[in-house]
Amino acid sequence: MALDWGRAGLAWPHREASSFVQAGGLRWHVQRVGAGPVALLIHGTGSSTHSWRALMPILAQHFTVVAMDLPGHAFTGTPAAAAQLSLPGMVASLAEALALDVALVVGHSAGAAIAARMVLDGQIAPSALVSINGALLPLAGLPGLLFPPTARLMASSSLIPQLFARRNWDRRAVERLIAGTGSTIDAQGLALYGLLLRDAAHAAGALGMMARWDLKPLASDLARLHTPLTLLVGSNDKAVPPPDARRVRARLPADNAGSVHVLSGGGHLVHEERAGEVAAHVVRCAFTQPA
């Protein structure tokens, strides 16, 4: 199951750029705009293509921008096998759906982990990789011990996503949730997140993804990530600790020309809050890499 495109998609950002592709047993919602080298955008857990609504038209001045809803999210179907919602499963599914020569990949939060894993596994070979508040390391301390089993417990019940979706997700409730990430976004963004939160299939997909997420192998493999990695960090991110970016940079091999850029005051959804500033960093890093 997925969101109903006939109803929920009527006012979807960049609806005219949307198409649906059948691959790997899933029906994927894909958006494509612009011309030039391909820039692949990968959203994070619980989000969708809508999170790129402000960034896409700016990047489309330089790239063919491709974004898609991840499995179990928004308008893309939910895989029959729960293992496909894990990091290796997401990577395999995305690689099967994507038949493009990717020049640049941009990932937000968990999407950055998917992007890095795809590069490490040879699924794509971009000249540059950009992480926006990337969740690239396991949670530290007590949260790291408690979160995975809690998510697995919630995902194991089909009732939990339904109860979650039936909650009174009015504008104030959505605002509080977004504020908890350190971000303030526009009315359109709030309405779209509210739409996603009220959908049981989307909630189940997000919970299933969180329940099966294991970043330990990726954290170890960062030592062999040679594609230049740019880490964009919102200083007010309350979802992924901003100091994690420096820890990630320290794990990269000596020949990785990666860098860390802190966007002062930006929250976890900084690409929605300050799309122009984020786009400038993305374009700069893409065109300063060796061919």
ZINOR-V927592 format. One line per field, one symbol per residue. psi: psi as a letter, one per 40 degrees, with the letter a starting at -180 (. if undefined). burial: I if it has 9 or more other C-alpha atoms within 8 Angstrom, else O. A space follows every 50 residues. Layout:
# ZINOR-V927592
psi->???
burial->???
This chain:
# ZINOR-V927592
psi->iiihddcdedfhhfdeeiihhhhfeihhhiihiaiaihhhhhiaheaadd eedddddddeedihhhiihihehbeiihidhddeeidddddddddddhgi hhdhhhhhbdddddddddddeedigieihhhhfhgeiihiaddddddddd dddddehedddddddeiggidddddddddeeeihiidddddddddddehd dddddddddddehhedddddedefhehhhhhhhheehedhhdeddddddd eiidehfiihhhhheiadfddddgddddddddddddeeii.
burial->OIIOOOOIIOOOOOIOOIOOIIIOOIIIIIIIIIIOIIIIIIIIIIIIII IIIIIIIIIIOIIIIIIIIIIIIIIIIIIOOOOIIIIOIIIIIIIIIOOO OIIIIIIIIIIIIIIIIIIIOOOIIIIIIIIIIIIIIIOOOOOIOOOIII IIIIIOOOOIIIOIIOOOIOIOIIIOOIIIIIIIIOOOIIIIIIIIIIII IIIIIIIIIIIIIOIOOIIOIIOOIOIIIIIIIIIIIIOIOIOIIOOIIO IIIOOIOIOIOOIOOIIIIIIIIIIOOIIOOIIOIIOOIOO
